[in-house]
Amino acid sequence: MPPMIASDLPRPGTRSAARLAACKGALARFVAGRPHSNFLDFRVDDPLTRDRKNFLDPVHYRAPVARRMEQRIAESLRVGNAGPTTF
């Protein structure tokens, strides 16, 4: 799931947050049954997504975010399982 600026993520406990969590869960379950596939969730609230300098706008990220995503994708391919996503 691609990242977005943390300030635009739904607030915990809201209906929107529940919908996002349900969507992430459905995607994770779908991917779990597919060989050679991983679900990476970059749509999280963390220091990288809180820094506005890392985004052109709420959904278009800059190189530092892309590089970290690249690292996590490569790691998930090596390990064979995405595990929890953190930047």
C-alpha positions, -999 to +999 in steps of 0.1 A: +000+000+000+017+032-010+025+059+015+008+092+020+015+121+043+006+111+078-015+142+085-040+130+059-044+095+073-077+088+091-076+094+128-076+062+149-110+052+161-128+068+132-150+050+106-124+059+079-096+043+100-117+012+104-123+010+066-086+015+059-077-013+084-103-036+068-089-028+033-053-035+045-065-068+061-082-079+030-052-072+008-029-089+033-051-120+033-054-120-005-016-118-010-009-144+018-023-171-004-003-162-035+032-177-039+061-152-043+039-123-032+041-099-003+019-072+011+039-041+021+020-015+039+037+019+037+005+038+045+015+043+081+021+072+106+058+073+112+087+098+112+092+095+074+055+101+065+052+129+091+079+150+074+062+172+048+096+176+030+092+140+019+061+147-001+052+169-031+015+167-020-004+143+002+001+112-020+032+120-042+064+111-023+099+122-029+131+102-033+138+095+004+105+077+007+110+059-026+145+047-015+131+033+018+103+016+000+129+002-025+149-012+005+118-028+021+107-043-012+141-059-018+142-071+018+108-088+014+119-105-018+151-118-001+132-130+030+101-142+012+078-127+037+070-090+042+064-091+079+054-059+096+062-028+076+081+001+092+100+028+074 
